[in-house]
């Protein structure tokens, strides 16, 4: 019930928003947990933070407590992203990690990684947009730390106009390095919907290869971006960012 209320509040905020671009929790455009071929316009810079439910995170993100119990935990991330040109996006993301310190479980570590997306083909009247990308192709943390988020993908996106309504179809293939993330490997897909009566609001449904997620995102005051989602209809993740056209 608590998660449903949080999700509903995010949807209500959309009433004062402006048209939004796609957004992923790590700073690169996409859906919720799956990639797309959408791109931000040249010169777009973003800084943001997200709450990430433990079910949303890699299974390897666990810590061993003083009693020997292995626990998976919620986390947050923050990122800085920029699109130098309309065919490339770059992001630097830090995710908080939990471990034992002085006999207590604390957030005192970070996983740091970069992300990159390149548009190969621009969307046309009949041709879908095609993009390739990678998350954490170079690992900044200790060599003993797993590559929690490392993956590579190719994605295609096509938008359709239906009497002023916009329907987006997205499909991708994604490969993960870590075995614990293989549940999200393979073909992913999703649909986005932007209603004619509220073009500032985007609804999302996606299949990650393992989960079915629903969500919505929007802008507030042309500057603040908000996204909220439910993983498998019950696990809330969401966040916000400031977006500035340089």
N, C-alpha and C positions, 0 to 999 in steps of 0.2 A: 504493500500500500504506500509506504514511504517513497519508494522509487517511482511509482506511478504519479504521485503528487509532484515530485521534482521534475519529472518529464513534462507534465501538464503545464507547470509554471513556465518552463522554457518556451513552450508553444505559445502561451499567452503573450510573452514578451515580443513575439514576432509582429504584433499589430503595429508597432511603431518603427519597423525596420525598413531598410533599403535593399535593393537586389543584391544577392550575395553570390560569391564564387564558391566553388566546392572547397572542402577543408578536411584534412585528416589530423588526427591527434598529434602527429609529429611535425606538422608545419608544411607538408607538401600537399597540394590539392588532390582530392580523391573523394571517396564516399565516407564511410565511418571507419571500417577496418580493412577495406579493400581499395585497391588502386583504380584510377580511371585515366583517360587520356586528356581530361580537361586541364587547362593551363591558366595561370594568372597573367594579366597584362604586364607588359614590360615596365619595370620600375616599381613594382609593388613590393613593399616591405611589410613584414608581419612579426609581431612578438606576442607570445601567448603562453597559456598554461592550461593543462587538462587534469581532471581527476580520472584515474584509470582503475576500474574494478579489478580485483584479483583474477576474475575469470577472463578478463580482457587481455591479461598479460601472459607472457611465455610461462610455461609450466616450470621452467628451470629457475624462475625467480622465487626462491624459497630460502628460508634460514632455519638453522637448527638451534632450538632453544636450550636452556640450561638443563631441562629435563630430558633432552634427547629427541623431543618431538620436532618433526619437520613441518614448517608452516608456510603456506602461501599467503601473500599479503597484498592489500591495496597499495597504490602508489600515486604519485603525481609526476608530471613532466613539465618542462618549460622549454621554449624553443625560440630561435631567431631564424627567419626565412626571408629570402629575397628572390625575385625574378629579374635578373639583369636584362634579359630579353624575353620576348613572348614565346620563345621556344625552349627555354631552360629555367629550371627552378632549383634552388639550393637551400638546404636547411641544416641547422646545427641544433641537436636536441639533447637535453640532459634528463634522465629519469632517476628519481630517488630510489635507493635500495636499502633494505632493512637487514640488520645483522645484530649480533650480540656485542655489547660494550659495557664493561663494568657490571656484568651480571644482568643487564636489562636489554630488551629488544629496542633498538633505536634506528632511526633513519640517519645514517652518517656517511653513506657511500652514494656514488652516482655512476650510472652507465652513460657514457657520452658517445654520440655517433653522428655522422653526417648522412644526409640523404641527397639524392640527385635524380632529376627527371628531365628527359629530353623528348621534345615532340619531333617525330619523324615525318608525319604527314598531317597537314592542317585539315580540319573538317570542311567539307564542301557540300554541295547540294545533294550529291549521292554518296560521296566518299566519307566514311567515318574518320575521325581523328585517330591517329595511332601514336603511341608514346612508349618509351622504354625507361626503366628507372631502377634504382638500387637504394636500399637502406643499409647503412653501416658497411659499405664496401671496404672501408679501412677502419679497423678497431682502435679506438683511442685508449681504452682501459687496459689493465694488466693482461698480459698474454695468458694468464691462468684463468681469467674471467671468460665465461662463455660469450659467444656472439649472440646475445639474446635476440636482437632484432634483425640480424643480417638476412636480407632476402633480395631477390632480383625478379623483375617482372616485365611483361609486355602487356599493354592495354589498348583497347579500342573503345571509342565513345561516339555515339550518334544521337543528335537531338531532333525531335519532331515537333512541329507546331500544329496544334489541334484547336482551331478556333480561338487562338490567343493563349491557350494552355500550352505549356512546354513539357514534353515527356523525353527523358533521357534514358538511353539504353547503354549499359556498360558491361564489358566482358574483359577478363584478363587471365593470364596464366602466371602463377607466382611459384618461385622455388626458394625454400628456406635451407640454410646451412645446418642449423641445430636440429637434432632429431626430435627434441621436445616440441618443436614448432611444426612438425610435418603434418599435423592435423589441419593446418591452414594452407598446405601446399596443393597446387593443382589449379583447376579452373575455378575462378570466382566470377560472380556476376551481380548486377544490381539494376534497379530502376530508380530514377529521380522524377519528381513531379513538382512543377511550379505553376500554381493556378493563376488564371487570367485575372481573377478578382483580388489576388494578393501575390503579385509577382516578387514581393520581398521575402516570401516564405518558400522553402524547399523541403519537401518530404522525401525520405529515403527509405528504401528497403533493399537489403543486400544478403547474398549468400556468400560466406567466407571460405567455403570448403568444409566447414564444420558447424558453423552457427548461422542462424537467421537473425539479422539485426534490423531494427526499425529506428528511425531518428528524424530529426528536423534541425535546420540551421537558418540563421538570418543575420542581418546587420541591425544595429541600433545606433541611431544618430550618425549614420554614414561612416562610423569609425570603429565601433565595437562589434565584433563578430561573436555569436553564441551558437554552440552546437550541443545537443542533448541526444542521447541514444539509449536504447534498451537492448541488451544482448540476450537473444532467445526469449525476449519479452519480459525479462525480470531483473537483469543485472545492469544497473545504471552506470554509464560513463559520460563525461561531458566536460566542456570547458569554454574558454573565451580567449579572444585575442584582440589586439589593436592592429589595424591595417592602415597603412599610409601609402599614398601614391607619391613616389619621389619625383 
